[in-house]
Amino acid sequence: MKKELNIISMEGEVLLKDNLVRSSILPHTASELDRDVTIMGDTVVEGALYAHKLGIDNGDVEIKGALYTQLEMHVSTGAKGKVILRKSVASSDSVISYAKECNLMFMADINAKKVRLTHAFVAGSIYADEIQLDDCVVIGGVFSTKSIDMKNCIVGTFNSNSVFIEGSCYLLLPSAFSSMPLEVANGAKLFNLSLADLGAIYKGTPELANTGVIEMDAKTDELKTMLSEEQKTTLVYSYSVAGKVLAADLVDFERLQNHFLIGATAMGSQILRTYDLGIGADGQKAIIDSEKVAAMFFDILHGKTKVQAIDGKFSIQELAAKIPGVV
């Protein structure tokens, strides 16, 4: 049984284990600005949390308010169980977790100088100077001013000065960007899920025809664009299946529920009601639940759920026939 704490006011380090904190953990005096917080496990913080350094040794942990650290937020490598951060997480330096057996879930954005995550789910976006992701799912975008290293990840999109990918990486949106050519490790592959029937996969119903995952080629799908503003010119490399998505939108029979599924998951921490995708294979409403969405994407990433493939090719004649007034 958790011990309830109503007010946290200590000048030294705060240690939490088997606690339910009814308030926020915020500094009240100047001496508390450099206070470290360590969560040893089985703790719920119902408010916001401020710390010089936050360490999470083990689950289960839930922080319902926003989180900010001066130095770092760190999850111990050996941590297990569930760690859920309901609101935005920010750090003046770093957000780090190499815990492979911990279900780490960020339900909003992450903003820090360095972000290094292993086996984490992010419902929002990541903003940082340097980003390293391994076995992660990011519903939003991965945005870095310097570099992004990704290994076996699903992300909405990315934009950085340099991007390096290993293993199998997936995009949820049609396009991604970098200032330098995309670096691809030997054997690495880039896929696009913007035309996959994610709604059907979530509900457990058959995928629609003419939907599926598209394998991208870092060379043939690369487009160079020069952007000019006054005296400054910037070269941008984009990797896109936008033309194929446009064609599919014109020839497809039904509308996919991808944007609704992704949007409701990303906004889950900010909305007061739940949404559903209709009736699932079990005859019940397919309620959009962030943890179930995370499980679905990790099953796709780990190969437990197979997504049917489409080659992304289309006929100009078939496309023209679908446009009114074109013979």
C-alpha positions as CSV (number, residue, x, y, z in Angstrom):
1,M,0.0,0.0,0.0
2,K,1.4,3.4,-1.0
3,K,2.1,6.0,1.7
4,E,0.4,9.3,0.9
5,L,2.5,12.5,0.8
6,N,0.7,15.8,0.5
7,I,3.6,18.3,0.5
8,I,7.2,17.8,-0.5
9,S,9.6,20.3,1.1
10,M,13.1,19.1,1.7
11,E,16.4,20.7,1.1
12,G,18.3,17.4,0.5
13,E,17.6,14.6,-1.9
14,V,14.0,13.4,-2.1
15,L,13.7,9.6,-2.1
16,L,10.3,8.1,-3.1
17,K,9.3,4.5,-2.8
18,D,5.8,3.1,-2.4
19,N,4.5,6.7,-2.3
20,L,1.4,8.5,-3.6
21,V,2.3,12.2,-3.8
22,R,-0.9,14.3,-3.9
23,S,0.9,17.5,-4.7
24,S,3.5,18.8,-7.1
25,I,7.2,18.5,-6.2
26,L,8.4,22.0,-6.8
27,P,11.1,24.2,-5.1
28,H,9.8,26.6,-2.5
29,T,13.2,28.2,-1.5
30,A,16.4,28.9,-3.4
31,S,18.2,26.1,-1.6
32,E,15.7,23.6,-3.1
33,L,16.6,24.5,-6.7
34,D,19.5,22.0,-6.7
35,R,17.5,19.2,-5.1
36,D,17.8,15.8,-6.7
37,V,14.8,13.4,-6.8
38,T,15.1,9.7,-6.9
39,I,12.1,7.4,-7.5
40,M,12.9,3.9,-6.4
41,G,9.7,2.4,-7.6
42,D,5.9,2.0,-7.1
43,T,5.2,5.8,-7.0
44,V,2.6,8.1,-8.3
45,V,3.1,11.9,-8.5
46,E,-0.2,13.6,-9.2
47,G,1.3,17.1,-9.8
48,A,4.3,18.5,-11.7
49,L,7.9,17.7,-10.8
50,Y,11.0,19.9,-10.8
51,A,14.4,18.5,-10.0
52,H,18.1,19.2,-10.5
53,K,18.4,15.6,-11.4
54,L,15.7,13.0,-11.6
55,G,16.6,9.3,-11.4
56,I,14.1,6.5,-11.8
57,D,15.4,3.2,-10.5
58,N,12.4,1.0,-11.2
59,G,8.7,0.9,-12.1
60,D,5.9,1.2,-11.6
61,V,6.0,5.0,-11.8
62,E,3.5,7.6,-13.0
63,I,4.0,11.3,-13.1
64,K,0.8,13.1,-14.0
65,G,2.1,16.7,-14.3
66,A,4.8,18.3,-16.4
67,L,8.4,17.4,-15.6
68,Y,11.5,19.6,-15.8
69,T,15.1,18.9,-14.8
70,Q,18.2,21.1,-14.7
71,L,20.7,18.4,-15.3
72,E,19.0,15.2,-16.5
73,M,16.2,12.7,-16.3
74,H,17.6,9.2,-16.2
75,V,16.0,5.8,-16.1
76,S,18.3,3.1,-14.7
77,T,19.4,0.5,-17.3
78,G,18.1,-2.4,-15.2
79,A,14.7,-0.8,-14.5
80,K,11.6,-3.0,-15.1
81,G,7.9,-2.4,-15.0
82,K,6.0,0.6,-16.4
83,V,7.0,4.3,-16.3
84,I,4.4,6.7,-17.6
85,L,5.0,10.5,-18.0
86,R,1.6,12.0,-18.7
87,K,2.7,15.6,-19.6
88,S,5.6,17.3,-21.3
89,V,9.1,16.5,-20.3
90,A,11.9,19.1,-20.5
91,S,15.5,19.2,-19.5
92,S,18.3,21.8,-19.8
93,D,20.6,18.9,-20.6
94,S,19.5,15.3,-21.2
95,V,16.7,12.7,-21.1
96,I,18.3,9.3,-21.1
97,S,17.0,5.7,-20.8
98,Y,18.8,2.5,-21.9
99,A,16.3,0.2,-20.1
100,K,15.3,-2.5,-22.5
101,E,12.9,-4.2,-20.1
102,C,11.1,-1.1,-19.0
103,N,7.8,0.1,-20.6
104,L,8.7,3.8,-20.8
105,M,5.9,6.0,-22.1
106,F,6.0,9.7,-22.8
107,M,2.5,10.9,-23.4
108,A,3.5,14.4,-24.7
109,D,6.6,16.2,-26.1
110,I,10.2,15.9,-25.0
111,N,12.5,18.9,-25.2
112,A,16.2,18.7,-24.2
113,K,19.7,19.1,-25.5
114,K,20.3,15.4,-25.7
115,V,17.7,12.6,-25.9
116,R,18.8,9.0,-25.8
117,L,16.1,6.4,-25.5
118,T,15.8,2.6,-25.8
119,H,12.4,0.8,-26.1
120,A,10.4,3.9,-25.4
121,F,7.0,5.2,-26.7
122,V,6.5,8.9,-27.3
123,A,3.0,10.1,-28.1
124,G,4.2,13.6,-29.0
125,S,7.4,14.9,-30.7
126,I,11.1,15.1,-29.7
127,Y,13.0,18.3,-29.9
128,A,16.7,18.2,-29.2
129,D,20.2,19.0,-30.5
130,E,21.3,15.3,-30.5
131,I,18.9,12.4,-30.6
132,Q,19.6,8.6,-30.4
133,L,16.7,6.2,-30.6
134,D,16.8,2.4,-30.4
135,D,13.7,0.3,-30.6
136,C,11.4,3.3,-30.2
137,V,8.0,4.5,-31.4
138,V,7.5,8.2,-31.8
139,I,4.0,9.2,-33.0
140,G,5.0,12.8,-33.7
141,G,8.2,14.1,-35.3
142,V,11.9,13.7,-34.4
143,F,13.5,17.2,-34.7
144,S,17.1,17.8,-34.1
145,T,19.5,20.8,-34.8
146,K,22.5,18.5,-35.1
147,S,22.1,14.7,-35.5
148,I,19.6,11.9,-35.3
149,D,20.7,8.2,-35.0
150,M,17.8,5.7,-35.3
151,K,17.9,1.9,-35.1
152,N,14.7,-0.1,-35.5
153,C,12.3,2.7,-34.9
154,I,8.8,4.0,-36.0
155,V,8.6,7.8,-36.2
156,G,6.1,10.2,-37.6
157,T,8.7,12.1,-39.5
158,F,12.2,13.5,-38.9
159,N,14.2,16.7,-39.7
160,S,17.8,17.2,-38.8
161,N,21.2,18.3,-40.1
162,S,22.3,14.7,-40.3
163,V,20.4,11.5,-40.0
164,F,21.7,7.9,-39.7
165,I,19.5,4.8,-39.7
166,E,20.1,1.2,-38.9
167,G,17.9,-1.9,-39.0
168,S,14.3,-1.3,-40.1
169,C,12.9,2.2,-39.7
170,Y,9.4,3.3,-40.5
171,L,7.7,6.7,-41.3
172,L,4.1,7.4,-40.4
173,L,3.9,10.5,-42.6
174,P,4.7,10.8,-46.3
175,S,7.9,12.8,-46.0
176,A,11.0,13.4,-43.9
177,F,13.9,15.9,-44.2
178,S,17.6,16.4,-43.6
179,S,20.2,19.0,-44.5
180,M,22.7,16.3,-45.5
181,P,22.1,13.1,-47.4
182,L,20.6,10.3,-45.4
183,E,23.2,7.8,-44.1
184,V,22.0,4.2,-44.3
185,A,23.9,1.4,-42.6
186,N,24.5,-1.8,-44.5
187,G,21.3,-3.8,-44.6
188,A,19.2,-1.0,-43.2
189,K,15.8,-0.4,-44.7
190,L,13.4,2.6,-44.7
191,F,9.6,2.0,-44.9
192,N,6.6,4.2,-45.1
193,L,3.3,3.4,-43.3
194,S,1.3,6.4,-44.5
195,L,-0.7,4.2,-46.8
196,A,-1.0,1.2,-44.4
197,D,-4.5,0.6,-43.0
198,L,-3.5,1.1,-39.4
199,G,-7.1,1.5,-38.3
200,A,-7.9,-2.1,-39.5
201,I,-4.7,-3.4,-37.9
202,Y,-5.8,-1.8,-34.6
203,K,-9.3,-3.2,-34.8
204,G,-8.1,-6.6,-35.9
205,T,-10.2,-6.4,-39.1
206,P,-8.9,-7.1,-42.7
207,E,-6.8,-4.4,-44.3
208,L,-8.4,-2.5,-47.2
209,A,-7.2,-3.4,-50.7
210,N,-4.6,-1.1,-52.3
211,T,-3.2,-0.2,-48.8
212,G,0.0,-1.3,-47.2
213,V,3.6,-0.5,-46.3
214,I,5.9,1.0,-49.0
215,E,9.6,0.3,-49.0
216,M,11.6,3.5,-49.7
217,D,14.9,3.9,-51.4
218,A,17.2,6.5,-50.0
219,K,18.5,7.3,-53.4
220,T,15.5,7.2,-55.8
221,D,13.1,8.7,-53.2
222,E,15.5,11.5,-52.4
223,L,14.7,15.0,-53.6
224,K,17.1,18.0,-53.3
225,T,15.5,21.4,-52.8
226,M,17.2,24.8,-52.6
227,L,15.5,27.2,-50.2
228,S,16.4,30.9,-50.4
229,E,15.6,33.7,-48.0
230,E,17.3,37.1,-48.6
231,Q,21.0,36.4,-48.8
232,K,20.8,32.9,-47.3
233,T,20.4,29.7,-49.3
234,T,19.8,26.3,-47.7
235,L,19.9,22.9,-49.4
236,V,17.3,20.4,-48.0
237,Y,17.1,16.7,-48.8
238,S,13.6,15.2,-48.6
239,Y,12.6,11.6,-48.6
240,S,9.0,11.2,-49.7
241,V,6.2,9.1,-51.1
242,A,3.9,12.1,-51.3
243,G,3.3,11.6,-55.0
244,K,2.3,8.0,-54.4
245,V,0.0,9.0,-51.6
246,L,-1.6,11.6,-53.8
247,A,-2.3,9.0,-56.4
248,A,-3.6,6.5,-53.9
249,D,-6.0,9.1,-52.5
250,L,-7.5,9.4,-56.0
251,V,-7.8,5.7,-56.7
252,D,-8.6,4.3,-53.3
253,F,-12.1,3.3,-52.5
254,E,-12.3,4.2,-48.8
255,R,-10.6,6.6,-46.5
256,L,-8.1,5.4,-44.0
257,Q,-8.4,6.2,-40.3
258,N,-4.6,6.7,-39.8
259,H,-4.7,10.4,-39.2
260,F,-7.6,10.0,-36.6
261,L,-5.8,7.2,-34.8
262,I,-2.5,9.0,-34.7
263,G,-4.0,12.4,-33.8
264,A,-6.2,11.0,-31.0
265,T,-3.1,9.2,-29.6
266,A,-0.9,12.3,-29.8
267,M,-3.6,14.5,-28.1
268,G,-4.6,11.9,-25.6
269,S,-3.1,13.8,-22.6
270,Q,-4.9,17.0,-23.6
271,I,-8.4,15.8,-24.3
272,L,-11.1,15.0,-21.9
273,R,-13.0,12.3,-23.8
274,T,-12.1,9.0,-25.5
275,Y,-12.6,8.2,-29.2
276,D,-13.1,5.0,-31.1
277,L,-12.6,3.7,-34.6
278,G,-15.9,1.9,-34.8
279,I,-16.5,-1.8,-34.2
280,G,-13.5,-4.1,-33.9
281,A,-13.1,-7.7,-34.8
282,D,-14.3,-8.7,-31.3
283,G,-17.6,-6.9,-31.9
284,Q,-16.8,-4.2,-29.3
285,K,-16.0,-0.5,-29.9
286,A,-12.3,-0.1,-30.7
287,I,-11.5,2.6,-28.1
288,I,-8.3,4.5,-28.9
289,D,-6.0,3.8,-26.0
290,S,-2.5,5.0,-26.0
291,E,-1.0,1.9,-24.4
292,K,-2.8,-0.3,-27.0
293,V,-1.6,1.9,-29.8
294,A,1.9,1.6,-28.5
295,A,1.6,-2.2,-28.3
296,M,0.3,-2.3,-31.9
297,F,3.3,-0.3,-33.2
298,F,5.8,-2.3,-31.3
299,D,4.2,-5.5,-32.7
300,I,4.7,-4.1,-36.2
301,L,8.3,-3.0,-35.4
302,H,9.2,-6.4,-33.9
303,G,7.5,-8.4,-36.8
304,K,4.8,-9.9,-34.6
305,T,2.2,-8.1,-36.8
306,K,2.7,-8.2,-40.5
307,V,1.5,-5.3,-42.7
308,Q,0.6,-6.1,-46.2
309,A,2.9,-4.5,-48.8
310,I,2.2,-2.3,-51.8
311,D,4.8,-1.2,-54.2
312,G,3.7,2.4,-54.5
313,K,3.5,2.2,-58.3
314,F,0.5,3.5,-60.2
315,S,-0.6,3.9,-63.8
316,I,-0.9,7.5,-65.2
317,Q,-3.8,6.2,-67.4
318,E,-5.7,4.8,-64.4
319,L,-5.0,8.0,-62.5
320,A,-6.3,10.2,-65.3
321,A,-9.5,8.1,-65.6
322,K,-10.3,9.0,-62.0
323,I,-10.1,12.8,-62.5
324,P,-13.3,14.4,-63.7
325,G,-13.1,15.9,-67.2
326,V,-9.9,14.0,-68.1
327,V,-10.3,11.5,-70.9
